[in-house]
Amino acid sequence: MAWVDGKPVTLAEFNSRSAFMGLGGDPALLDPELRRAVVEELVGRTLVLAEASRQGVALLSEELTQRERRLLSKLEPEAFEHNLAIHGITKEQWRQELGSQLLMEKALRLILRPNIRVAPREIAAYYRDHRDEFKRPEQILAQHALLPSKHLAQKLVNQVQEGMDMSQAAAQMGAPLAEGGRPTLLSRGHMPPGLEDKVFALKPGQLAGPLPSPYGFHVVRVKSKRPAVVLSLAQAAPEIQKKLVAQKQEALAVCLMEELMAKSEIKYDQRFLEKGRLAPARSE
């Protein structure tokens, strides 16, 4: 599909990236602009990874394993396998694509971050202009289970009251808790009003359920509560710094890509860009 300093960007790479992005397995069925965008992204990735290699940046196996576990912990195994099959990609191809994406992220971070500076006045200006971002609604830290029937929800309540671990009991019923059972923050404004009022009325340590909603029956165990607050500049500064660094890195990444492209010889298969089919091979 393309060549970067004589190195080919292959159809297999395109198909793998396209499937990873959920775009399907046949490039000819994609909108031409979207097809071109994927090819150009792969060209850019090739340039950045070549630069990473020149600068000695590599992805550690534990970095890939850690990200893979974090992503898969949020997905149902059967749904994940089904999605791979629909888009024509194996789990190993998915893992390779994830590794390439992580290496590119790492390379950009290590190459660009030393050139990024965020001054205190920039943080203060962002806080002044985006004060609404730092309003925190009332929150509770809780374990939360959603079950399909009142009977199962009551069974879970009974088992927890008898001393059984809530995460283990819910998993045995086929309704494993999110985040591996670790308590998560729940904010006002994200639940049906009737359910929300009952949940936020609980005190730390209390267990409640079955609580009905249009989605099923809920069982909630509150660990702690956080009142609504507006973060001060000092409290918001780390979050603002992270956001401004990301914005500056994105801008520098565009400049780096333009610089690398200017120094490289890049050729595209125009037939592929227009039709989604490779041009016939020609003998020299």
VOGU-3710 file (C-alpha; in Angstrom, 3 decimals, decimal comma):
1> mawvdgkpvt> 0,000/0,000/0,000  2,917/2,301/0,695  6,694/2,430/1,039  8,613/4,400/3,662  12,283/4,745/2,707  11,923/1,483/0,771  10,223/-0,356/3,668  6,791/-1,673/2,630  3,619/-0,992/4,574  1,711/-4,182/3,863
11> laefnsrsaf> -1,895/-5,158/3,319  -1,596/-7,460/6,347  -0,690/-4,447/8,501  -3,656/-2,539/7,105  -6,074/-5,402/7,771  -4,751/-5,879/11,296  -5,005/-2,161/12,119  -8,419/-1,851/10,501  -9,759/-4,841/12,446  -8,213/-3,537/15,691
21> mglggdpall> -10,114/-0,281/15,137  -13,345/-2,172/14,469  -13,521/-1,181/10,789  -13,877/-4,676/9,342  -11,621/-6,849/7,230  -12,227/-5,700/3,646  -10,481/-2,412/2,761  -12,523/-2,075/-0,435  -15,675/-1,613/1,648  -14,293/1,369/3,552
31> dpelrravve> -14,962/4,965/2,605  -11,938/6,157/0,548  -11,166/8,955/3,012  -11,219/6,518/5,928  -9,064/4,044/3,990  -6,533/6,793/3,251  -6,556/7,845/6,924  -5,662/4,311/8,045  -2,833/4,077/5,485  -1,447/7,465/6,499
41> elvgrtlvla> -1,627/6,458/10,164  0,380/3,325/9,380  2,940/5,391/7,460  3,245/7,746/10,416  3,612/4,842/12,806  6,357/3,350/10,630  8,244/6,646/10,765  7,901/6,999/14,539  8,879/3,386/15,244  11,945/3,770/13,023
51> easrqgvall> 12,889/6,866/15,018  12,264/4,939/18,253  14,631/2,229/17,083  17,278/4,826/16,251  16,948/6,275/19,753  16,954/2,878/21,471  13,334/2,961/22,655  11,806/-0,504/23,082  8,630/-1,925/24,612  9,137/-4,243/27,574
61> seeltqrerr> 7,104/-7,458/27,634  5,717/-6,580/31,062  4,441/-3,233/29,715  2,445/-5,036/27,037  1,185/-7,683/29,468  0,069/-5,061/31,984  -1,925/-3,067/29,399  -3,403/-6,249/27,934  -4,626/-7,398/31,346  -6,104/-3,993/32,101
71> llsklepeaf> -8,021/-3,931/28,818  -9,252/-7,516/29,044  -10,398/-7,066/32,656  -13,044/-4,661/31,337  -14,339/-7,071/28,675  -16,421/-10,214/28,780  -14,207/-13,043/27,377  -16,922/-14,428/25,084  -17,813/-10,986/23,713  -14,126/-10,240/23,118
81> ehnlaihgit> -13,567/-13,492/21,201  -16,763/-12,909/19,208  -15,630/-9,398/18,278  -12,251/-10,698/17,089  -13,975/-13,288/14,905  -16,342/-10,697/13,381  -13,430/-8,500/12,330  -11,236/-11,362/11,130  -8,353/-10,997/13,562  -6,721/-13,502/15,896
91> keqwrqelgs> -5,910/-12,745/19,495  -2,194/-12,850/18,640  -2,709/-10,280/15,856  -4,694/-8,131/18,297  -1,838/-8,395/20,799  0,760/-7,475/18,160  -1,303/-4,460/17,132  -1,642/-3,421/20,769  2,128/-3,741/21,170  2,790/-1,502/18,158
101> qllmekalrl> 0,373/1,092/19,494  1,991/1,037/22,952  5,480/1,309/21,501  4,439/4,334/19,457  2,918/5,962/22,558  6,066/5,256/24,553  8,345/6,524/21,795  6,446/9,803/21,444  6,444/10,251/25,213  10,169/9,654/25,642
111> ilrpnirvap> 11,185/11,648/22,554  8,917/14,643/23,154  8,455/14,978/26,928  11,968/16,388/27,586  11,001/19,363/25,394  7,740/20,088/27,206  7,495/22,726/29,912  4,335/23,875/31,712  4,682/27,128/33,630  2,719/27,794/36,868
121> reiaayyrdh> 1,017/30,751/35,166  -0,337/28,381/32,467  -1,832/26,130/35,144  -3,384/29,114/36,915  -4,825/30,443/33,638  -6,358/27,067/32,777  -7,917/26,809/36,244  -9,376/30,319/35,917  -10,849/29,632/32,466  -12,181/26,119/33,185
131> rdefkrpeqi> -13,363/26,339/36,773  -16,476/24,219/36,110  -14,238/21,224/35,318  -13,139/21,128/38,936  -16,553/20,814/40,530  -16,816/17,349/42,048  -20,313/15,990/42,765  -21,108/13,973/45,845  -19,595/10,507/45,490  -19,612/7,182/47,269
141> laqhallpsk> -16,961/4,490/47,189  -18,871/1,236/46,885  -19,099/-2,318/45,650  -22,012/-2,671/43,260  -23,697/-5,749/41,795  -26,507/-5,864/39,233  -28,553/-9,062/39,073  -31,421/-10,071/36,772  -33,881/-11,156/39,499  -34,936/-10,080/42,960
151> hlaqklvnqv> -34,392/-13,623/44,190  -30,718/-13,647/43,167  -30,164/-10,169/44,559  -31,656/-11,198/47,913  -29,517/-14,338/47,896  -26,418/-12,183/47,422  -27,477/-9,894/50,286  -27,997/-12,907/52,558  -24,603/-14,400/51,720  -22,781/-11,099/52,333
161> qegmdmsqaa> -24,610/-10,611/55,636  -23,494/-14,098/56,650  -19,871/-13,034/56,096  -19,164/-14,149/52,511  -17,011/-11,892/50,326  -19,328/-9,888/48,052  -17,103/-10,213/44,990  -16,825/-13,982/45,358  -20,547/-14,435/45,985  -21,523/-12,313/42,972
171> aqmgaplaeg> -19,061/-14,173/40,726  -20,599/-17,512/41,731  -23,983/-16,179/40,582  -22,600/-15,207/37,187  -22,622/-11,470/37,920  -18,982/-10,587/38,692  -18,370/-7,117/40,080  -16,650/-4,480/37,953  -12,935/-3,770/38,488  -12,366/-7,240/39,892
181> grptllsrgh> -14,515/-6,468/42,930  -12,505/-3,433/43,985  -14,726/-0,605/45,296  -15,410/2,060/42,659  -16,510/5,684/42,867  -20,161/6,330/42,001  -21,270/9,916/41,344  -24,668/11,535/41,437  -26,269/12,027/38,064  -25,444/8,606/36,632
191> mppgledkvf> -28,230/6,461/38,107  -32,042/6,484/37,951  -33,212/9,118/40,500  -35,089/6,677/42,764  -32,140/4,297/42,978  -29,649/7,152/43,363  -31,485/8,637/46,362  -31,525/5,285/48,149  -27,860/4,556/47,437  -26,624/7,989/48,513
201> alkpgqlagp> -28,668/7,798/51,710  -26,559/4,817/52,858  -23,885/5,295/55,492  -20,345/3,887/55,216  -20,395/0,182/55,940  -24,056/-0,274/55,067  -25,319/-2,912/52,616  -28,550/-2,408/50,687  -30,610/-4,478/48,304  -32,419/-5,684/46,358
211> lpspygfhvv> -32,902/-2,192/44,905  -35,038/-2,267/41,719  -34,334/-0,226/38,594  -35,179/-0,587/34,877  -31,916/-2,531/34,488  -32,496/-5,188/37,148  -31,912/-5,485/40,890  -28,956/-3,804/42,572  -26,961/-4,705/45,654  -24,681/-1,958/46,982
221> rvkskrpavv> -22,175/-1,927/49,809  -20,876/1,555/50,697  -17,273/1,827/51,858  -16,987/5,615/52,234  -18,573/8,894/51,102  -17,163/12,083/49,591  -19,129/15,339/49,786  -19,530/17,630/46,781  -16,568/20,002/46,494  -14,878/22,510/44,188
231> lslaqaapei> -11,182/21,655/43,924  -8,749/24,421/44,798  -5,994/25,451/42,397  -3,491/23,437/44,435  -5,729/20,344/44,321  -6,454/20,713/40,606  -2,858/21,513/39,575  -1,676/17,891/38,989  -4,691/17,175/36,775  -4,219/20,440/34,859
241> qkklvaqkqe> -0,498/19,794/34,396  -1,209/16,339/32,981  -3,786/17,771/30,559  -1,519/20,602/29,372  1,424/18,230/28,909  -0,807/15,981/26,762  -1,927/18,965/24,665  1,635/20,127/24,111  2,793/16,607/23,305  0,054/16,299/20,684
251> alavclmeel> 1,189/19,534/19,052  4,839/18,458/19,124  3,894/15,055/17,678  2,405/16,792/14,623  5,646/18,761/14,192  7,760/15,620/14,627  5,687/13,757/12,041  6,068/16,601/9,547  9,816/16,642/10,166  10,159/12,871/9,718
261> makseikydq> 8,045/12,893/6,551  10,125/15,727/5,095  13,283/13,648/5,579  11,804/10,420/4,193  10,863/9,053/0,801  7,203/8,009/0,931  5,279/6,410/-1,927  1,621/5,334/-1,980  -0,228/2,749/-4,026  -2,827/5,084/-5,537
271> rflekgrlap> -5,021/2,216/-6,700  -5,292/0,975/-3,139  -6,148/4,432/-1,825  -8,863/4,861/-4,458  -10,246/1,311/-4,784  -9,035/-0,649/-1,760  -7,228/-3,116/-3,996  -3,454/-3,402/-4,505  -1,996/-2,539/-7,871  -0,727/-5,603/-9,810
281> arse> 2,934/-6,377/-9,187  5,195/-5,315/-12,057  8,512/-6,860/-12,998  11,465/-4,459/-13,264
//
